[in-house]
Amino acid sequence: MKLKRFLLRYYPPGIILEYIRSNGEQETKSIDLLNLSNDTDVDQLVEEIVMEEPIISESRKPQLAALIRKLIEKIESKKEQQFELFKTLKAHMLPLTNCAFNKNGDKFITGSYDRTCKVWDTFTGEEIVSLEGHKNVVYCIAFNNPFGDRVVTGSFDKTAKIWDANSGKCLQTLVGHNYEIVCTSFDPHSLIVATGSMDKTARLWDVESGKQIARLDGHDGEIVSLHFNSDGDKLLTGSFDKTAMIWDVRSGECIHMLDEHTGEISSTQFEFTGDYCATGSIDKTCKIWDIKTGKCIETLRGHKDEVQDICFNSTGTRLVTVSADATGRVYNVHTGECIAQLLGHKGEISKVQFNPSGNKIITASADNTARIFSETGECLQILEGHTDEIFSCSFNYEGDIIITGSKDNTCKIWKEVNLPVQKK
C-alpha cells in the first residue's frame, strides 16, 4: 500500500488517509481525532499515529503535525461570534414545516403546507428552484449529504419524492405508505432513503430505482423520528408506542427494541462513533443506549415537562436536550452528568442543534426567538425578529451562518457579523 495524500475532516476532527493498494485500487481510511484541544501534545500524537499506521512514513511526520495543528486552530476558532440578520425570506404561501442545509451550507431547503419544497442560495437568499408535485403538505425534507445533489421530501399525501437539487426535476416518487409520511433521511452513501409514517411502518427505498427495499414492521404506533448511523448500516426509529428500534439496514431486521420509556418518543439520534444512541420522550427524560447490547446505560432526568428534541455534538461527548419547560440541559455523555442548563426562553423549546465545532448551541422557541448559548450554558445572543413560533434552526457546516424557520411564514438567514455581506 502506498499513501497518496492526507485529507482534513474538520467536523468531527480527523484525518483521512487516501492510499493506493498493490492492485492499483484507491481507498481511504479515517483517523478520528475526537479529543483534540489546545492542550494536545501534537508531537506525541503524531508518534502514536505513525506507530499505529505503518502506511505513514517518517518523512510524513512534519506534514501530519501541521495538519493536526490546523485542525486544532479550526476547533478553537469562532468562540467569539455575533450574528446579524442578513435576509428575511417570505418563502411560501402557507406556513413552513422544516428547513435544512446541505453539507457545505451554500444551499438550504424549506418545506411548507403549500405543498412545495424550495431550494435557496444561502449567500444571496435567492430561490434556486421550487420542487412542485406533492398533493398535500410537504412535512419532512432532507439533502443527501455530503453530496447535496438530491433532495427527498415526505408528504401528507402518503408519498415521498426524490428530486434533482439543481434542476428541480422529480426523479422518483416513492409509493407504498398508507398514511402521512412525517420523517425521512438519506443514508450517508446516498444509496438508500428511509421514510417513517403514521402507518406505524418505516420503509427503505433504493435511490436510483425508487423501488422499496424493505418494510420495517414492529412498532405499534406512529413513527415520528428516524436516523441512520455514520456507517449507514443501522437505522434508528422512534415511535408514539413509547419504544425505539435499531434496524439492520441490509436485512431489514430489528436488532434491538429500546423499550424503557413511559411516554411517547419525540426524538432520536445516533452519536458519531456509532457506540451510542439517544432517545427523548414526553416522559420528561432522555435515555442513552448501548448500540451493541440495546441496554439503557443512562437515564437523563431534570426536565419538568416533555423532552422535545435532542442533539449530540459532532464528537459524541456531549448531548443537549430541550423541553416544553422552556429550558435546555447539556450532559456529559460518558458520565450522564448535567454540566449546563440553558435558561432564558419564555416558551417551550422545540428544536436544538450544536454548531459543528461543538462550542455553541442554538435553540428555537415558541417565544418567537432563537438563542445562541455557549456549551457551558451562557446565553451569547438572542435572535429576534420573527413574529410567531420558531420551529426550526440550524448552523451551516462552517458555523458562520444560521437559518431559522417560523410559523410566521418566513425563514431568516443570519450571518456572522464580520462576513462580507452580498447585497442584491
Secondary structure, DSSP 8 states (H G I E B T S, - for coil): -EEEEEEEETTTTEEEEEEE-TTS-EEEEEEE-TT--TT--HHHHHHHHHHH-TTS-GGGHHHHHHHHHHHHHHHHTTSS--EEEEEEE---SS-EEEEEE-SSSSEEEEEETTSEEEEEETTT--EEEEEE--SS-EEEEEE-TTT-SEEEEEETTS-EEEEETTT--EEEEE---SS-EEEEEE-TTSSEEEEEETTS-EEEEETTT--EEEEE---SS-EEEEEE-TTSSEEEEEETTS-EEEEETTT--EEEEE---SS-EEEEEE-TTSSEEEEEETTS-EEEEETTT--EEEEE---SS-EEEEEE-TTSSEEEEEETTS-EEEEETTT--EEEEE---SS-EEEEEE-TTSSEEEEEETTS-EEEEETTS-EEEEE---SS-EEEEEE-TTSSEEEEEETTS-EEEEEETTS-----
